């Protein structure tokens, strides 16, 4: 039986999915560099969307064969009404090259249209994010399966004889109806053919009383058989087939991301904005690896509290700083709601490094004894240049715990490079 495969993937007008994928593969480096340039020109809030990528033509040009100088060549120019063989044609003035002075790529400047020096290529949201995070990986990436509360997904399970009209399979139902009619009427159709053949032989005999009696009997039997075949329903309720779908428990992975931020008086709006950019990048990165992600926002000054995202980034606080209060609250929330056997736990802490000097050692102890053993990864970002006692205590952790990393960020342009350095694949260049 001839089989046909129909590709129903959505593709825009005049676009080829195959050619698009080949283009991305062949010019991967150029597209990746263009994505990095585009990142510099957009806000982190707009990170997860498509982009028109501009690639210089020189980066995607391919080698071609051309005619060398010299030699004798004959060319035919269509539409010529001025010259005959042997005429000498003057060189175009102005060095216009192909098409004259204004038609080539080095013509006069214009205030409309796109530059001919760039190739414009649109990346979808999925393609942009794929290239954006292409060479990054989650450290200690071990997916924890959800066992007690499994996720349910619907899967096709053949056909059934009962169901809702929306699940009716017309093709399968008609196939069953045709098979039923063939099976039920097979004997009657065979008998009908035999009677019709016999009737033809009787009609060919000489006219007589016996012939007419046999003819009438055969015609009655043929009529009865045709009526019997006509009573076979075209479509019977037993022919109906409905697509069946069953819910199947599937293992899933989920993660929780803890966002810890200092909101004391020393953290101004600029430093909070740097912290927010880092949190957003980390969240977008995690969404590419886990089916379900919970966000927990913990802000602290001398006391820590769990808050909404709006309060986390925009609430104003004054006073001192006790960083350990946020770590204690994070530990309490993990024990109460996020079992390490069911959740992949990630922590991201942002601070200007200011802390009560007697508290920094306590922070290191909390991370060593309680948080790092249950976290897949914990990243600390200091949004200030000055190194204080908290930075010194955390530096000791970085040397002994591979799941802990720390970096400094003082400008918005440093967020993305620092993020890539924290999550680069093993063996990859920074």
DRENDO-1510 file (C-alpha; in Angstrom, 1 decimal, always signed):
<recs>
REC; n; res; u; v; w
REC; 1; UNK; +0.0; +0.0; +0.0 .
REC; 2; UNK; +1.3; +3.4; -0.9 .
REC; 3; UNK; +2.0; +5.6; +2.2 .
REC; 4; UNK; +2.2; +9.3; +2.2 .
REC; 5; UNK; +3.8; +11.4; +4.9 .
REC; 6; UNK; +2.4; +14.9; +5.3 .
REC; 7; UNK; +4.5; +17.5; +7.1 .
REC; 8; UNK; +2.0; +19.7; +8.9 .
REC; 9; UNK; +4.5; +21.8; +10.8 .
REC; 10; UNK; +3.6; +25.5; +10.5 .
REC; 11; UNK; +5.8; +27.4; +8.1 .
REC; 12; UNK; +5.4; +31.0; +6.9 .
REC; 13; UNK; +4.6; +31.9; +3.3 .
REC; 14; UNK; +7.5; +31.3; +0.9 .
REC; 15; UNK; +9.6; +29.8; +3.7 .
REC; 16; UNK; +11.2; +26.4; +3.7 .
REC; 17; UNK; +11.8; +24.7; +7.1 .
REC; 18; UNK; +14.6; +22.5; +5.6 .
REC; 19; UNK; +16.4; +25.4; +4.1 .
REC; 20; UNK; +16.0; +27.4; +7.3 .
REC; 21; UNK; +17.6; +24.6; +9.4 .
REC; 22; UNK; +20.4; +24.2; +6.9 .
REC; 23; UNK; +21.1; +27.9; +7.0 .
REC; 24; UNK; +21.3; +27.9; +10.9 .
REC; 25; UNK; +23.7; +24.9; +10.8 .
REC; 26; UNK; +26.0; +26.3; +8.2 .
REC; 27; UNK; +26.2; +29.8; +9.6 .
REC; 28; UNK; +25.9; +28.9; +13.3 .
REC; 29; UNK; +28.9; +31.0; +14.4 .
REC; 30; UNK; +27.7; +34.1; +12.5 .
REC; 31; UNK; +24.2; +33.8; +13.9 .
REC; 32; UNK; +25.4; +33.2; +17.4 .
REC; 33; UNK; +27.6; +36.4; +17.2 .
REC; 34; UNK; +24.6; +38.3; +15.9 .
REC; 35; UNK; +22.5; +37.1; +18.8 .
REC; 36; UNK; +25.1; +38.3; +21.2 .
REC; 37; UNK; +25.1; +41.7; +19.6 .
REC; 38; UNK; +21.3; +41.8; +19.8 .
REC; 39; UNK; +21.5; +41.0; +23.5 .
REC; 40; UNK; +23.4; +44.2; +24.1 .
REC; 41; UNK; +20.6; +46.3; +22.5 .
REC; 42; UNK; +17.6; +44.9; +24.4 .
REC; 43; UNK; +16.5; +44.7; +27.9 .
REC; 44; UNK; +16.5; +41.5; +29.9 .
REC; 45; UNK; +12.7; +41.8; +30.2 .
REC; 46; UNK; +12.5; +41.4; +26.5 .
REC; 47; UNK; +15.0; +38.6; +26.3 .
REC; 48; UNK; +12.4; +35.8; +25.5 .
REC; 49; UNK; +11.3; +36.9; +22.1 .
REC; 50; UNK; +12.4; +36.7; +18.5 .
REC; 51; UNK; +14.8; +39.0; +16.8 .
REC; 52; UNK; +15.7; +40.3; +13.4 .
REC; 53; UNK; +19.4; +39.3; +13.0 .
REC; 54; UNK; +21.7; +41.3; +10.8 .
REC; 55; UNK; +24.6; +39.4; +9.4 .
REC; 56; UNK; +27.2; +41.1; +7.2 .
REC; 57; UNK; +27.2; +39.6; +3.7 .
REC; 58; UNK; +30.9; +39.0; +3.8 .
REC; 59; UNK; +30.3; +36.5; +6.6 .
REC; 60; UNK; +27.9; +34.3; +4.6 .
REC; 61; UNK; +29.4; +34.7; +1.2 .
REC; 62; UNK; +30.4; +31.5; -0.6 .
REC; 63; UNK; +33.3; +30.9; -3.0 .
REC; 64; UNK; +32.4; +31.2; -6.7 .
REC; 65; UNK; +34.1; +30.7; -10.0 .
REC; 66; UNK; +34.8; +33.8; -12.1 .
REC; 67; UNK; +36.5; +34.7; -15.4 .
REC; 68; UNK; +40.0; +35.8; -15.2 .
REC; 69; UNK; +41.4; +38.8; -17.0 .
REC; 70; UNK; +42.7; +38.6; -20.6 .
REC; 71; UNK; +41.7; +36.3; -23.4 .
REC; 72; UNK; +39.2; +36.7; -26.2 .
REC; 73; UNK; +35.6; +36.4; -25.3 .
REC; 74; UNK; +32.4; +36.9; -27.3 .
REC; 75; UNK; +29.2; +38.0; -25.5 .
REC; 76; UNK; +25.7; +38.5; -26.7 .
REC; 77; UNK; +23.8; +41.5; -25.2 .
REC; 78; UNK; +20.1; +41.2; -25.7 .
REC; 79; UNK; +18.2; +44.2; -26.9 .
REC; 80; UNK; +21.2; +45.9; -28.6 .
REC; 81; UNK; +20.1; +48.4; -31.2 .
REC; 82; UNK; +23.3; +50.6; -31.2 .
REC; 83; UNK; +26.3; +48.5; -31.7 .
REC; 84; UNK; +27.6; +46.0; -34.3 .
REC; 85; UNK; +30.5; +43.6; -34.1 .
REC; 86; UNK; +33.8; +45.5; -34.0 .
REC; 87; UNK; +32.5; +48.6; -32.2 .
REC; 88; UNK; +34.5; +49.7; -29.2 .
REC; 89; UNK; +32.3; +50.5; -26.1 .
REC; 90; UNK; +33.6; +53.2; -23.7 .
REC; 91; UNK; +34.0; +52.4; -20.1 .
REC; 92; UNK; +31.1; +53.7; -17.9 .
REC; 93; UNK; +32.1; +56.9; -16.1 .
REC; 94; UNK; +32.0; +57.1; -12.3 .
REC; 95; UNK; +33.2; +53.6; -11.7 .
REC; 96; UNK; +29.7; +52.3; -11.3 .
REC; 97; UNK; +30.5; +48.7; -12.1 .
REC; 98; UNK; +27.4; +46.5; -12.7 .
REC; 99; UNK; +24.4; +48.5; -13.7 .
REC; 100; UNK; +26.1; +51.8; -14.0 .
REC; 101; UNK; +27.0; +54.4; -11.4 .
REC; 102; UNK; +24.0; +54.0; -9.1 .
REC; 103; UNK; +23.0; +50.4; -9.5 .
REC; 104; UNK; +25.8; +48.7; -7.7 .
REC; 105; UNK; +26.6; +48.1; -4.1 .
REC; 106; UNK; +28.9; +51.1; -4.0 .
REC; 107; UNK; +26.4; +53.6; -5.4 .
REC; 108; UNK; +25.1; +56.8; -3.8 .
REC; 109; UNK; +23.7; +56.7; -0.2 .
REC; 110; UNK; +20.0; +56.4; +0.3 .
REC; 111; UNK; +17.7; +57.4; +3.2 .
REC; 112; UNK; +15.3; +54.5; +2.5 .
REC; 113; UNK; +15.4; +50.7; +2.6 .
REC; 114; UNK; +17.8; +48.4; +4.4 .
REC; 115; UNK; +21.5; +48.4; +3.8 .
REC; 116; UNK; +22.7; +46.0; +1.1 .
REC; 117; UNK; +25.7; +45.2; +3.3 .
REC; 118; UNK; +23.7; +43.2; +5.8 .
REC; 119; UNK; +21.7; +40.0; +5.4 .
REC; 120; UNK; +18.5; +40.3; +7.6 .
REC; 121; UNK; +17.3; +37.0; +9.0 .
REC; 122; UNK; +14.4; +36.6; +11.5 .
REC; 123; UNK; +14.9; +34.2; +14.4 .
REC; 124; UNK; +11.8; +32.9; +16.2 .
REC; 125; UNK; +11.5; +33.0; +20.0 .
REC; 126; UNK; +12.5; +29.4; +20.3 .
REC; 127; UNK; +15.5; +29.7; +17.9 .
REC; 128; UNK; +16.7; +32.9; +19.7 .
REC; 129; UNK; +16.6; +31.2; +23.1 .
REC; 130; UNK; +18.2; +28.1; +21.8 .
REC; 131; UNK; +21.2; +30.0; +20.4 .
REC; 132; UNK; +21.3; +32.3; +23.5 .
REC; 133; UNK; +21.8; +29.3; +25.9 .
REC; 134; UNK; +23.5; +27.0; +23.4 .
REC; 135; UNK; +26.8; +26.6; +25.1 .
REC; 136; UNK; +25.6; +26.7; +28.7 .
REC; 137; UNK; +24.7; +23.8; +31.0 .
REC; 138; UNK; +23.4; +23.3; +34.5 .
REC; 139; UNK; +26.1; +22.1; +36.9 .
REC; 140; UNK; +25.2; +18.9; +38.8 .
REC; 141; UNK; +22.3; +18.4; +36.4 .
REC; 142; UNK; +20.5; +15.4; +38.0 .
REC; 143; UNK; +16.8; +15.4; +37.4 .
REC; 144; UNK; +14.8; +14.4; +40.4 .
REC; 145; UNK; +11.6; +12.4; +39.6 .
REC; 146; UNK; +8.3; +13.4; +41.1 .
REC; 147; UNK; +6.9; +10.2; +42.6 .
REC; 148; UNK; +4.1; +11.0; +45.0 .
REC; 149; UNK; +2.1; +13.4; +42.8 .
REC; 150; UNK; +2.8; +12.3; +39.2 .
REC; 151; UNK; +2.0; +14.4; +36.2 .
REC; 152; UNK; -0.6; +13.0; +33.9 .
REC; 153; UNK; -0.4; +13.3; +30.1 .
REC; 154; UNK; -2.9; +12.2; +27.5 .
REC; 155; UNK; -1.8; +9.5; +25.0 .
REC; 156; UNK; -3.6; +7.9; +22.0 .
REC; 157; UNK; -4.8; +4.4; +22.8 .
REC; 158; UNK; -6.4; +3.2; +19.5 .
REC; 159; UNK; -10.1; +3.2; +18.8 .
REC; 160; UNK; -13.2; +2.3; +20.8 .
REC; 161; UNK; -16.9; +1.8; +19.9 .
REC; 162; UNK; -18.2; +4.5; +22.2 .
REC; 163; UNK; -17.2; +8.1; +22.7 .
REC; 164; UNK; -18.0; +11.7; +22.1 .
REC; 165; UNK; -18.8; +13.1; +18.6 .
REC; 166; UNK; -15.7; +15.3; +18.7 .
REC; 167; UNK; -13.6; +12.1; +18.8 .
REC; 168; UNK; -15.3; +10.3; +16.0 .
REC; 169; UNK; -13.0; +8.9; +13.4 .
REC; 170; UNK; -14.8; +9.2; +10.1 .
REC; 171; UNK; -12.2; +7.2; +8.1 .
REC; 172; UNK; -12.1; +4.3; +10.5 .
REC; 173; UNK; -15.9; +4.3; +10.8 .
REC; 174; UNK; -16.4; +4.2; +7.0 .
REC; 175; UNK; -13.8; +1.5; +6.7 .
REC; 176; UNK; -15.7; -0.7; +9.2 .
REC; 177; UNK; -19.0; +0.0; +7.5 .
REC; 178; UNK; -17.6; -1.0; +4.1 .
REC; 179; UNK; -16.2; -4.2; +5.6 .
REC; 180; UNK; -19.5; -5.0; +7.3 .
REC; 181; UNK; -21.5; -4.5; +4.1 .
REC; 182; UNK; -19.1; -6.7; +2.1 .
REC; 183; UNK; -19.3; -9.5; +4.7 .
REC; 184; UNK; -23.1; -9.5; +5.2 .
REC; 185; UNK; -23.9; -9.3; +1.5 .
REC; 186; UNK; -21.2; -11.6; +0.2 .
REC; 187; UNK; -23.5; -14.7; +0.0 .
REC; 188; UNK; -26.5; -12.8; -1.4 .
REC; 189; UNK; -24.4; -11.1; -4.1 .
REC; 190; UNK; -22.9; -14.5; -5.1 .
REC; 191; UNK; -26.4; -16.0; -5.4 .
REC; 192; UNK; -27.6; -13.0; -7.3 .
REC; 193; UNK; -24.9; -13.3; -9.9 .
REC; 194; UNK; -25.8; -17.0; -10.4 .
REC; 195; UNK; -29.5; -16.2; -10.8 .
REC; 196; UNK; -28.8; -13.4; -13.3 .
REC; 197; UNK; -26.6; -15.7; -15.3 .
REC; 198; UNK; -29.2; -18.4; -15.3 .
REC; 199; UNK; -31.9; -15.9; -16.3 .
REC; 200; UNK; -29.8; -14.9; -19.3 .
REC; 201; UNK; -29.6; -18.6; -20.4 .
REC; 202; UNK; -33.4; -19.0; -20.0 .
REC; 203; UNK; -34.1; -15.9; -22.0 .
REC; 204; UNK; -31.9; -17.3; -24.8 .
REC; 205; UNK; -34.1; -20.5; -25.0 .
REC; 206; UNK; -37.1; -20.7; -27.4 .
REC; 207; UNK; -40.4; -19.2; -26.2 .
REC; 208; UNK; -42.7; -21.5; -24.4 .
REC; 209; UNK; -44.8; -22.0; -21.3 .
REC; 210; UNK; -42.0; -23.7; -19.3 .
REC; 211; UNK; -39.5; -21.0; -20.3 .
REC; 212; UNK; -41.9; -18.3; -19.2 .
REC; 213; UNK; -42.5; -20.0; -15.9 .
REC; 214; UNK; -38.8; -20.4; -15.2 .
REC; 215; UNK; -38.2; -16.7; -16.2 .
REC; 216; UNK; -40.9; -15.4; -13.8 .
REC; 217; UNK; -39.5; -17.5; -11.0 .
REC; 218; UNK; -35.9; -16.3; -11.5 .
REC; 219; UNK; -37.1; -12.7; -11.7 .
REC; 220; UNK; -39.0; -13.0; -8.4 .
REC; 221; UNK; -35.9; -14.5; -6.7 .
REC; 222; UNK; -33.6; -11.8; -8.1 .
REC; 223; UNK; -36.0; -9.0; -7.0 .
REC; 224; UNK; -36.1; -10.6; -3.5 .
REC; 225; UNK; -32.3; -10.7; -3.3 .
REC; 226; UNK; -31.9; -7.1; -4.4 .
REC; 227; UNK; -34.4; -6.0; -1.7 .
REC; 228; UNK; -32.4; -8.0; +0.9 .
REC; 229; UNK; -29.2; -6.3; -0.2 .
REC; 230; UNK; -30.8; -2.9; -0.2 .
REC; 231; UNK; -31.9; -3.4; +3.4 .
REC; 232; UNK; -28.3; -3.6; +4.6 .
REC; 233; UNK; -27.7; -0.2; +6.3 .
REC; 234; UNK; -25.0; +2.0; +4.8 .
REC; 235; UNK; -23.7; +3.0; +8.2 .
REC; 236; UNK; -24.7; +1.2; +11.4 .
REC; 237; UNK; -24.1; +2.2; +15.0 .
REC; 238; UNK; -21.8; -0.8; +15.4 .
REC; 239; UNK; -19.5; +0.7; +12.7 .
REC; 240; UNK; -18.7; +3.9; +14.6 .
REC; 241; UNK; -15.2; +4.1; +16.0 .
REC; 242; UNK; -14.0; +6.9; +18.3 .
REC; 243; UNK; -10.4; +7.9; +19.0 .
REC; 244; UNK; -9.4; +6.8; +22.5 .
REC; 245; UNK; -7.1; +8.7; +24.7 .
REC; 246; UNK; -5.9; +7.6; +28.1 .
REC; 247; UNK; -4.2; +9.5; +30.9 .
REC; 248; UNK; -0.8; +8.0; +31.7 .
REC; 249; UNK; +1.3; +8.9; +34.7 .
REC; 250; UNK; +4.7; +10.1; +33.5 .
REC; 251; UNK; +7.8; +11.0; +35.6 .
REC; 252; UNK; +8.4; +14.7; +35.5 .
REC; 253; UNK; +11.0; +17.0; +36.8 .
REC; 254; UNK; +10.6; +20.2; +38.7 .
REC; 255; UNK; +12.8; +22.8; +40.3 .
REC; 256; UNK; +12.5; +25.6; +42.8 .
REC; 257; UNK; +14.5; +28.8; +42.5 .
REC; 258; UNK; +15.2; +30.8; +45.6 .
REC; 259; UNK; +15.9; +34.5; +45.0 .
REC; 260; UNK; +17.6; +36.1; +48.0 .
REC; 261; UNK; +18.3; +39.8; +47.9 .
REC; 262; UNK; +19.5; +42.4; +50.4 .
REC; 263; UNK; +17.0; +45.4; +50.5 .
REC; 264; UNK; +18.7; +47.4; +53.2 .
REC; 265; UNK; +19.5; +51.0; +52.9 .
REC; 266; UNK; +22.8; +50.4; +51.1 .
REC; 267; UNK; +21.1; +48.7; +48.2 .
REC; 268; UNK; +19.9; +51.5; +45.9 .
REC; 269; UNK; +17.7; +51.0; +42.9 .
REC; 270; UNK; +20.6; +50.6; +40.5 .
REC; 271; UNK; +21.9; +47.7; +42.5 .
REC; 272; UNK; +18.5; +46.1; +42.7 .
REC; 273; UNK; +18.1; +46.4; +38.9 .
REC; 274; UNK; +21.4; +44.5; +38.5 .
REC; 275; UNK; +20.2; +41.8; +40.8 .
REC; 276; UNK; +16.9; +41.6; +38.9 .
REC; 277; UNK; +18.6; +41.1; +35.6 .
REC; 278; UNK; +20.6; +38.2; +37.0 .
REC; 279; UNK; +17.5; +36.6; +38.5 .
REC; 280; UNK; +15.6; +36.8; +35.2 .
REC; 281; UNK; +18.4; +35.3; +33.2 .
REC; 282; UNK; +18.7; +32.4; +35.7 .
REC; 283; UNK; +14.9; +31.8; +35.5 .
REC; 284; UNK; +14.8; +31.8; +31.7 .
REC; 285; UNK; +17.7; +29.3; +31.8 .
REC; 286; UNK; +16.0; +26.9; +34.2 .
REC; 287; UNK; +12.8; +26.9; +32.1 .
REC; 288; UNK; +14.7; +25.2; +29.4 .
REC; 289; UNK; +15.6; +22.2; +31.6 .
REC; 290; UNK; +12.6; +21.7; +33.9 .
REC; 291; UNK; +8.9; +21.1; +33.3 .
REC; 292; UNK; +7.8; +23.0; +36.4 .
REC; 293; UNK; +9.6; +25.8; +38.2 .
REC; 294; UNK; +8.6; +27.5; +41.5 .
REC; 295; UNK; +9.9; +30.9; +42.4 .
REC; 296; UNK; +10.5; +31.9; +46.1 .
REC; 297; UNK; +11.4; +35.5; +46.8 .
REC; 298; UNK; +13.1; +36.3; +50.1 .
REC; 299; UNK; +14.2; +39.8; +50.9 .
REC; 300; UNK; +16.1; +40.7; +54.0 .
REC; 301; UNK; +17.6; +43.6; +56.0 .
REC; 302; UNK; +17.9; +42.7; +59.7 .
REC; 303; UNK; +15.0; +40.3; +59.3 .
REC; 304; UNK; +14.0; +38.2; +56.3 .
REC; 305; UNK; +10.6; +37.5; +54.9 .
REC; 306; UNK; +9.0; +35.7; +51.9 .
REC; 307; UNK; +7.3; +38.2; +49.6 .
REC; 308; UNK; +5.7; +38.6; +46.2 .
REC; 309; UNK; +7.8; +39.5; +43.1 .
REC; 310; UNK; +6.4; +43.0; +43.1 .
REC; 311; UNK; +7.4; +43.6; +46.7 .
REC; 312; UNK; +10.7; +41.8; +46.2 .
REC; 313; UNK; +12.0; +44.3; +43.6 .
REC; 314; UNK; +10.2; +47.5; +44.5 .
REC; 315; UNK; +9.7; +47.7; +48.3 .
REC; 316; UNK; +11.9; +50.2; +50.0 .
REC; 317; UNK; +13.6; +49.4; +53.3 .
REC; 318; UNK; +16.1; +51.0; +55.6 .
REC; 319; UNK; +18.3; +49.7; +58.4 .
REC; 320; UNK; +21.2; +47.3; +58.9 .
REC; 321; UNK; +21.9; +44.0; +57.3 .
REC; 322; UNK; +21.8; +40.5; +58.7 .
REC; 323; UNK; +22.3; +38.1; +55.7 .
REC; 324; UNK; +21.9; +34.9; +57.8 .
REC; 325; UNK; +18.2; +35.6; +58.4 .
REC; 326; UNK; +17.5; +35.0; +54.7 .
REC; 327; UNK; +19.5; +31.7; +54.7 .
REC; 328; UNK; +17.6; +30.5; +57.8 .
REC; 329; UNK; +14.3; +31.3; +56.1 .
REC; 330; UNK; +15.4; +29.5; +53.0 .
REC; 331; UNK; +16.3; +26.4; +55.0 .
REC; 332; UNK; +12.9; +26.5; +56.8 .
REC; 333; UNK; +11.0; +26.8; +53.5 .
REC; 334; UNK; +12.9; +23.9; +52.0 .
REC; 335; UNK; +12.1; +21.6; +54.9 .
REC; 336; UNK; +8.5; +22.6; +54.9 .
REC; 337; UNK; +7.6; +22.6; +51.2 .
REC; 338; UNK; +10.4; +21.4; +49.0 .
REC; 339; UNK; +11.8; +18.0; +49.7 .
REC; 340; UNK; +15.2; +17.5; +48.1 .
REC; 341; UNK; +14.1; +14.0; +46.9 .
REC; 342; UNK; +11.3; +15.6; +44.8 .
REC; 343; UNK; +12.6; +19.0; +43.9 .
REC; 344; UNK; +15.8; +20.3; +42.2 .
REC; 345; UNK; +16.8; +23.2; +44.4 .
REC; 346; UNK; +18.7; +26.3; +43.1 .
REC; 347; UNK; +19.7; +29.4; +45.1 .
REC; 348; UNK; +20.6; +32.8; +43.8 .
REC; 349; UNK; +21.7; +35.5; +46.2 .
REC; 350; UNK; +22.4; +39.1; +45.4 .
REC; 351; UNK; +23.9; +41.6; +47.8 .
REC; 352; UNK; +26.3; +44.6; +47.9 .
REC; 353; UNK; +28.5; +42.6; +50.4 .
REC; 354; UNK; +27.5; +44.7; +53.4 .
REC; 355; UNK; +26.7; +42.6; +56.5 .
REC; 356; UNK; +27.0; +42.7; +60.2 .
REC; 357; UNK; +30.6; +41.6; +60.8 .
REC; 358; UNK; +29.6; +39.0; +63.4 .
REC; 359; UNK; +27.1; +37.4; +61.0 .
REC; 360; UNK; +29.2; +36.5; +58.0 .
REC; 361; UNK; +30.7; +33.4; +59.7 .
REC; 362; UNK; +27.2; +32.3; +60.5 .
REC; 363; UNK; +26.3; +32.6; +56.8 .
REC; 364; UNK; +29.1; +30.3; +55.8 .
REC; 365; UNK; +28.1; +27.7; +58.4 .
REC; 366; UNK; +24.5; +27.7; +57.2 .
REC; 367; UNK; +25.5; +27.2; +53.6 .
REC; 368; UNK; +28.0; +24.5; +54.5 .
REC; 369; UNK; +25.8; +22.5; +56.9 .
REC; 370; UNK; +22.2; +23.0; +55.7 .
REC; 371; UNK; +21.8; +24.5; +52.2 .
REC; 372; UNK; +24.7; +23.4; +49.9 .
REC; 373; UNK; +24.1; +19.6; +50.7 .
REC; 374; UNK; +20.5; +19.9; +49.3 .
REC; 375; UNK; +21.1; +22.5; +46.5 .
REC; 376; UNK; +22.0; +21.6; +42.9 .
REC; 377; UNK; +23.7; +25.0; +42.6 .
REC; 378; UNK; +24.0; +28.2; +44.6 .
REC; 379; UNK; +25.2; +31.4; +42.9 .
REC; 380; UNK; +26.2; +34.5; +44.8 .
REC; 381; UNK; +26.4; +37.8; +42.9 .
REC; 382; UNK; +27.9; +40.9; +44.6 .
REC; 383; UNK; +26.6; +44.1; +43.0 .
REC; 384; UNK; +29.5; +46.2; +44.4 .
REC; 385; UNK; +33.2; +46.3; +43.9 .
REC; 386; UNK; +34.4; +46.6; +47.5 .
REC; 387; UNK; +35.2; +43.2; +49.2 .
REC; 388; UNK; +33.9; +43.0; +52.7 .
REC; 389; UNK; +33.8; +40.3; +55.3 .
REC; 390; UNK; +30.9; +38.5; +53.6 .
REC; 391; UNK; +32.9; +38.1; +50.4 .
REC; 392; UNK; +35.9; +36.8; +52.4 .
REC; 393; UNK; +33.7; +34.1; +54.1 .
REC; 394; UNK; +32.1; +33.1; +50.8 .
REC; 395; UNK; +35.5; +32.8; +49.1 .
REC; 396; UNK; +36.4; +30.1; +51.5 .
REC; 397; UNK; +33.3; +28.2; +50.4 .
REC; 398; UNK; +34.1; +28.4; +46.8 .
REC; 399; UNK; +37.3; +26.5; +47.2 .
REC; 400; UNK; +35.7; +23.5; +48.8 .
REC; 401; UNK; +32.2; +23.3; +47.4 .
REC; 402; UNK; +31.7; +22.8; +43.6 .
REC; 403; UNK; +28.0; +23.6; +43.9 .
REC; 404; UNK; +28.8; +27.2; +45.0 .
REC; 405; UNK; +29.9; +30.0; +42.8 .
REC; 406; UNK; +30.4; +33.7; +43.3 .
REC; 407; UNK; +31.1; +36.7; +41.0 .
REC; 408; UNK; +31.1; +40.5; +41.1 .
REC; 409; UNK; +28.8; +42.6; +38.9 .
REC; 410; UNK; +29.0; +46.4; +38.9 .
REC; 411; UNK; +27.5; +47.3; +35.5 .
REC; 412; UNK; +24.6; +46.0; +33.5 .
REC; 413; UNK; +26.9; +45.0; +30.6 .
REC; 414; UNK; +28.6; +42.6; +33.0 .
REC; 415; UNK; +25.5; +40.6; +33.8 .
REC; 416; UNK; +25.5; +38.4; +30.7 .
REC; 417; UNK; +29.2; +37.6; +30.6 .
REC; 418; UNK; +29.2; +36.7; +34.3 .
REC; 419; UNK; +26.1; +34.5; +33.8 .
REC; 420; UNK; +27.8; +32.7; +31.0 .
REC; 421; UNK; +30.9; +32.2; +33.2 .
REC; 422; UNK; +28.8; +30.7; +36.0 .
REC; 423; UNK; +26.9; +28.2; +33.8 .
REC; 424; UNK; +29.4; +27.4; +31.0 .
REC; 425; UNK; +29.6; +23.8; +29.9 .
REC; 426; UNK; +32.5; +21.8; +31.3 .
REC; 427; UNK; +35.5; +22.2; +29.1 .
REC; 428; UNK; +34.0; +25.1; +27.2 .
REC; 429; UNK; +35.7; +28.5; +26.8 .
REC; 430; UNK; +34.3; +31.3; +28.9 .
</recs>
